[in-house]
Amino acid sequence: MSKSLQSLIRSGTKLYLDSVAPAEVDQNLAWGAVGATSNPAIISKIVEDGGLDDVIEKLLGDGTDDEAIAWELTDRLVRDAQAKFLPIHQASGGNAGWVSFELDPLLEDPSENLTNEERASRYIELGKRWAEGHTNRMIKVPATEGGIAALEELAAAGVTLNVTLMFTADQYRRAREAIWRGAQRRGDLANFKSVYSIFVSRIDVYTQKHLPNLSPAAQGNVGILNAKRIWAENRDFWSDKNLPLEQELIFASTGVKDKQSPPWKYVQALAGSDIQTNPPETNQAIAAADIEFTRTVDQLPSEAVQQEIDAALDIEHMHRGLMEEGIDKFVQPQRALLKIVQEKRQTLAAR
């Protein structure tokens, strides 16, 4: 195992992989990863590379349509990753070894003209469907209006949830409160687990564009400060609930967008607790580096930097902008996956 990744894990971080590509899963398991997540962009890349052509050909022969093929491929890849992480899930008593399955992003496509009530209803239906029969599968639901409206019912039904596309403390609180209401409707909380994916680097992309006059000490640290504050609030909220399993943050969007920064900038800043879901290239860079990680997740910037950020940042403006961008990045990869399946259909039919 990489010494650098070993030190990250020793600091208290649960290392997850932002991919379910089989070779990436195998490599990151060897490095100490204890979970993974999927999304349509990840699935699209795997399908485009041709590794599942035989599966697609069989499904085409069965008369399966493009949308059903896309979801069959997603389910298959997530199942395979789940099987690899299942021993970790069992050994940890359910605190690790999870693989996240993202529900249909097209529910958030504005062109579909769905109401939030309709979106919530579909999230509930799909969440129950794709969770059924799985021991270590988390269901990813976005922290949109429709997604948050579905969380209580899904939690009450026993679905293990990963709330994604989250940028602000308000989103986190609404999601957490909905899930906790649902969890308390269960007869038994022994298997209750929830995680909340806080996106980090996208916030710093936003501030570089909209707050270019931040001082060097503040610029590039807004996403980190935001994540650390929400992490502390999450820790404090659950501390007196006496639950068997940990209710954790996932530090997501940990790949650097500013190439001037070291690839482990966010990993290092948030080391020491909960879950980091890192892109394969981020874990690869860390594995190849000689760096010692220590616990930093509870170390905030100076009071002066915090005050500067708080005075400059318009949370509502940031939330609107990042959610619009995030929904687009949520929807477009699913459209791309369907297009790739359609092209595979044409190519394979021409053989």
C-alpha positions in Angstrom: 0.0 0.0 0.0 1.1 3.6 -0.7 2.7 5.2 2.4 1.0 8.5 1.6 -2.4 6.9 1.4 -1.7 4.8 4.5 -1.0 8.1 6.4 -4.3 9.5 5.1 -6.2 6.5 6.4 -4.3 6.6 9.7 -5.4 10.2 10.1 -9.0 9.0 10.4 -10.3 9.4 6.8 -12.3 6.7 5.1 -11.0 6.5 1.6 -13.6 6.1 -1.1 -13.1 6.0 -4.9 -15.1 8.2 -7.3 -15.4 5.4 -9.9 -16.8 1.9 -10.3 -14.5 1.0 -13.2 -13.4 -2.6 -12.3 -9.6 -2.0 -12.7 -9.8 1.2 -10.6 -11.8 -0.5 -7.9 -9.1 -3.3 -7.7 -6.3 -0.8 -7.5 -7.9 1.4 -4.9 -8.9 -1.6 -2.8 -5.2 -2.5 -2.7 -4.5 1.1 -1.6 -6.9 0.8 1.3 -10.2 2.3 -0.2 -13.3 1.1 1.7 -16.0 2.2 -0.7 -16.9 3.8 -4.0 -19.5 5.8 -5.8 -20.9 5.9 -9.3 -22.5 8.5 -11.6 -23.5 8.6 -15.2 -20.2 10.2 -16.4 -18.3 7.3 -14.9 -20.6 4.7 -16.4 -20.5 6.5 -19.8 -16.7 6.3 -19.9 -16.7 2.6 -19.1 -19.3 1.8 -21.7 -17.6 4.0 -24.3 -14.3 2.2 -23.8 -16.0 -1.0 -25.1 -15.6 -3.3 -22.0 -19.4 -4.0 -21.9 -20.1 -4.6 -25.6 -20.8 -8.3 -25.1 -23.4 -7.4 -22.4 -25.0 -4.7 -24.7 -25.1 -7.2 -27.6 -27.0 -9.7 -25.5 -29.4 -7.1 -24.2 -30.1 -5.9 -27.8 -30.8 -9.5 -28.7 -33.4 -9.6 -25.9 -35.1 -6.5 -27.4 -34.1 -4.2 -24.5 -34.5 -0.5 -25.2 -31.7 2.0 -24.8 -32.8 3.4 -21.5 -33.2 0.0 -19.9 -29.8 -1.0 -21.3 -28.2 2.1 -19.7 -29.7 1.2 -16.3 -28.8 -2.5 -16.6 -25.2 -1.6 -17.3 -25.1 0.9 -14.3 -26.7 -1.7 -12.0 -24.2 -4.4 -13.2 -21.2 -2.2 -12.6 -22.4 -1.1 -9.2 -23.2 -4.7 -8.2 -19.7 -5.8 -9.2 -18.2 -3.1 -7.0 -20.5 -3.9 -4.1 -19.3 -7.5 -4.2 -15.7 -6.4 -3.9 -16.4 -4.1 -1.0 -18.8 -6.4 0.8 -16.2 -8.0 3.1 -15.3 -4.5 4.3 -18.9 -3.8 4.9 -19.3 -6.9 6.9 -16.1 -6.4 8.9 -17.0 -2.8 9.8 -20.5 -3.7 10.8 -22.0 -1.4 8.1 -19.8 1.7 8.7 -17.9 1.2 5.5 -17.9 -0.9 2.3 -20.7 1.1 0.6 -21.1 1.7 -3.1 -23.4 4.6 -4.2 -26.0 4.3 -7.0 -27.2 7.5 -8.5 -30.9 7.8 -9.3 -32.1 9.1 -12.7 -30.6 12.6 -13.3 -33.1 13.3 -16.0 -35.7 13.9 -13.3 -33.9 17.3 -12.8 -33.8 18.1 -16.5 -35.8 21.4 -16.9 -37.0 20.2 -20.4 -38.9 17.3 -18.8 -41.2 19.9 -17.1 -41.8 17.9 -13.9 -43.1 19.5 -10.8 -41.1 19.1 -7.5 -43.9 16.8 -6.3 -43.6 14.6 -9.4 -39.8 14.5 -9.0 -40.1 13.5 -5.3 -42.6 10.8 -6.2 -40.2 9.3 -8.8 -37.2 9.5 -6.5 -39.2 7.6 -3.9 -40.2 4.9 -6.4 -36.8 4.6 -7.9 -35.0 4.7 -4.6 -37.0 1.8 -3.2 -36.6 -0.1 -6.5 -32.8 0.2 -6.8 -32.1 -0.3 -3.1 -34.2 -3.5 -2.8 -32.2 -6.6 -2.1 -28.8 -4.8 -1.6 -26.8 -5.0 1.5 -24.1 -2.4 0.8 -25.7 0.0 -1.7 -26.3 3.6 -1.0 -28.9 5.5 -3.0 -27.7 8.9 -4.2 -30.4 11.6 -4.2 -29.6 15.2 -5.1 -30.2 18.0 -2.6 -32.7 19.7 -5.0 -36.2 20.6 -4.0 -37.6 17.4 -5.4 -34.8 15.3 -4.0 -35.1 16.7 -0.4 -38.8 16.2 -0.5 -38.2 12.5 -1.1 -35.8 11.9 1.7 -38.1 11.4 4.7 -40.1 8.7 2.9 -37.0 6.9 1.6 -35.3 7.0 5.1 -38.5 5.7 6.7 -38.6 2.8 4.1 -35.1 1.7 5.2 -33.2 3.0 2.2 -29.6 4.0 3.0 -29.0 7.5 1.5 -26.2 9.5 0.1 -27.4 13.1 -0.4 -25.4 14.6 -3.2 -25.1 17.9 -5.2 -24.8 19.8 -1.9 -23.1 23.1 -1.5 -24.5 25.0 1.5 -25.3 24.4 5.2 -29.0 25.1 4.5 -29.1 22.2 2.0 -27.3 20.0 4.5 -29.7 20.9 7.4 -32.9 20.3 5.3 -31.6 17.0 4.1 -30.4 15.9 7.5 -33.7 16.8 9.2 -35.8 15.1 6.6 -33.7 11.9 6.9 -33.8 12.0 10.7 -37.6 12.4 10.7 -37.8 9.4 8.4 -35.4 7.3 10.4 -37.4 7.9 13.6 -40.4 6.3 11.9 -38.5 3.0 11.6 -39.0 0.4 14.2 -35.3 -0.2 14.6 -32.3 2.1 14.0 -29.7 -0.6 14.1 -28.9 -0.3 10.4 -29.6 3.4 10.0 -26.9 5.0 8.0 -26.8 8.3 6.1 -24.1 10.4 4.4 -24.1 14.0 3.0 -21.9 14.8 0.1 -20.4 18.3 0.4 -18.9 19.5 -2.8 -15.7 21.4 -2.3 -13.6 22.5 -5.3 -16.6 23.8 -7.3 -17.1 26.5 -4.6 -13.5 27.7 -5.2 -14.1 27.9 -9.0 -17.2 30.0 -8.2 -15.2 32.4 -5.9 -12.4 32.8 -8.4 -15.0 34.0 -10.9 -17.3 36.0 -8.7 -15.0 37.1 -5.9 -11.7 37.8 -7.6 -10.7 40.4 -5.0 -10.5 38.0 -2.1 -7.1 38.0 -0.4 -4.6 35.2 -1.3 -5.2 33.8 2.2 -9.0 33.5 1.5 -9.1 32.7 -2.2 -9.1 28.9 -2.6 -10.2 28.3 0.9 -13.9 29.1 0.7 -14.9 25.5 -0.2 -12.6 24.1 2.6 -14.0 26.5 5.2 -17.6 25.7 4.1 -17.0 21.9 4.3 -15.3 22.1 7.7 -18.1 24.1 9.2 -20.7 21.7 8.0 -18.6 18.7 9.2 -18.5 20.2 12.7 -22.2 20.8 12.7 -22.9 17.3 11.5 -20.6 15.8 14.2 -22.4 17.9 16.9 -25.9 17.0 15.7 -25.4 13.3 15.8 -23.2 13.2 18.9 -26.1 12.6 21.4 -28.2 10.3 19.3 -26.4 7.1 20.4 -26.8 5.4 17.0 -24.9 2.2 16.2 -23.6 3.5 12.8 -21.9 6.8 12.0 -23.8 9.5 10.1 -21.0 11.0 8.0 -20.1 13.7 5.6 -18.6 12.8 2.3 -16.1 15.3 1.1 -16.8 15.3 -2.6 -15.4 17.2 -5.6 -11.9 16.8 -4.1 -10.1 17.0 -7.5 -8.3 20.3 -7.9 -9.6 22.5 -10.7 -6.7 25.0 -10.3 -3.6 23.3 -11.8 -1.4 25.6 -9.8 -2.4 23.7 -6.6 -1.1 20.3 -5.7 -3.5 17.5 -6.6 -4.0 16.6 -2.9 -4.9 20.2 -1.8 -8.4 19.3 -0.6 -7.5 15.8 0.5 -4.9 17.3 2.8 -7.1 20.1 4.1 -9.9 17.8 5.1 -7.9 14.8 6.4 -8.8 13.1 9.6 -12.5 12.1 9.7 -15.5 10.9 7.8 -15.3 10.0 4.1 -13.3 11.4 1.1 -14.5 10.3 -2.3 -11.6 11.0 -4.5 -11.3 10.8 -8.3 -8.9 8.0 -9.5 -6.3 10.5 -10.7 -6.3 12.2 -7.2 -5.6 8.9 -5.4 -3.0 8.0 -8.1 -1.2 11.3 -7.5 -1.2 10.8 -3.8 0.0 7.2 -4.1 2.9 8.4 -6.2 3.8 11.2 -3.8 5.9 11.3 -0.6 3.5 13.1 1.7 2.4 12.6 5.3 -1.2 13.4 6.1 -2.3 14.4 9.6 -5.7 15.4 11.0 -6.6 18.9 9.7 -10.4 18.6 9.3 -11.0 20.5 12.6 -8.5 23.2 11.9 -10.2 26.4 10.7 -8.5 29.3 8.9 -7.7 32.4 11.0 -10.6 34.5 12.3 -9.6 37.3 10.0 -9.9 35.0 6.9 -13.2 33.7 8.1 -14.5 37.2 8.6 -13.3 38.2 5.1 -15.0 35.3 3.5 -18.3 35.8 5.4 -18.4 39.4 4.5 -17.8 38.8 0.8 -19.8 35.7 0.1 -23.4 35.9 -1.0 -24.6 32.4 0.0 -27.8 32.6 -1.9 -26.1 33.8 -5.1 -23.6 31.0 -4.8 -26.2 28.4 -4.2 -28.3 29.4 -7.2 -25.3 29.5 -9.5 -23.8 26.3 -8.4 -27.1 24.4 -8.4 -27.8 25.5 -12.0 -24.4 24.4 -13.1 -24.6 21.3 -11.0 -27.9 20.2 -12.4 -26.6 20.6 -15.9 -23.6 18.5 -15.0 -26.0 16.1 -13.4 -28.2 15.8 -16.5 -25.8 15.9 -19.4 -23.8 12.8 -18.6 -27.0 10.7 -18.5 -27.9 12.1 -21.9 -24.4 11.2 -23.1 -24.8 7.7 -21.7 -28.0 7.2 -23.6 -26.4 8.5 -26.8 -23.4 6.1 -26.3 -25.8 3.1 -25.9 -27.7 4.2 -29.1 -24.4 4.4 -31.0 -23.3 1.0 -29.6 -26.7 -0.3 -30.9 -26.0 0.9 -34.4 -22.4 -0.3 -34.4 -23.1 -3.7 -33.1 -26.1 -4.1 -35.4 -23.9 -3.5 -38.4 -21.5 -6.4 -37.6 
